[in-house]
Amino acid sequence: MTTNIAGHEFQREILRRAAAENVVSHAYLFSGPDGVGKRLVALEFAGVVNCTSGGGSPSECGCGSCRKVEKGIHPDVAMVEFAGVRNIKVDQVRDEIEEKLYLKPFEGRFKVVIVDEAEKLNNSAQNAFLKTLEEPPPASIIILVTSRPGALLPTIRSRCQPLNFGALPERYIADVLAEKAGLPPDEAGLYARISSGSLGAALRLDAETMEWRRELLSALGGMSAGSASDIVSLAEQLSESASGDQARLDLAFRFISLWLRDIAFLKIGSGDLSNVDMKDELAALAEGIDVASLMERQRQVEKTWYDIVRANANTRLALENLFIKLARKQGGGPAPSGNPDRRHANIGDRA
Ligand SMILES: [Zn+2]
């Protein structure tokens, strides 16, 4: 379970030392992109603090405690996951997290509770959880794992020792994809770029998803601010395909965000694109838009994600509003319609 952790040597060394010198913190906040191995490092740490033979890595140490952590059956180590749940509520914090934390360790030195996707804790759940963070039970360690630390209250963040995890090298991801999924090098490289250093995200991609990305981004790129029907129908399609499937919605937001970043990169003359297969389209879009308005659009994408996922806004309406902003011609007027040569002007024609 904890095998094959790639990289993050610095973070793992900090944690190993804390365990060895007996200065572990009661609460940690592991943040960084999805799929880079934060959970695996958290599990490794849970193993190290409970190891009965000197605190090795569970995947290498053969002691009974490490073997249990490795198999996911250690009674003092809990991985709390809320798959398919958008908002973790107060009673779930009590039942799923605190109950586990307040039990004395059965056989290890520490009770370790890892809360994955901690950004899903809603505000009242976070407030309720604050008390536990302020006065944690003895011999307990809480590890909040998140790709969106900004969604946690500052009071929560300030009570945790932060540990940031960076993206994995693209080369490494491409190699794993070529090896595990048997992808040809070109495709493996593209998948790696689209995944922004997240092995987990890269492994979830497939040909169908990549095609969906192309269609979504091409539709956005070709969308004219004057064409309300295009905007409405794209919002409808996306909200339908993402209905009840938050992973799909998150993916769409990530694709849109990378797409805007690519356009900005072309704008400033950087060739470091994610969507390398769409370079010509992106270059056309980069004409006539400035970086500031691309950043404003990027902000709108973040905000819309937040509105839908955290504030429970109506998905289709929120997407419509977003697409109107993405398509809007700078200056506010409607983009010229009916002229195919100006199809891409919508993304930010300054004229
Ligand atoms: Zn051990």
Residues whose N, C-alpha, C, O or C-beta is under 5 A from the ligand:
A	BS01	ZN	C51 T52 S53 G56 C61 C63 C66
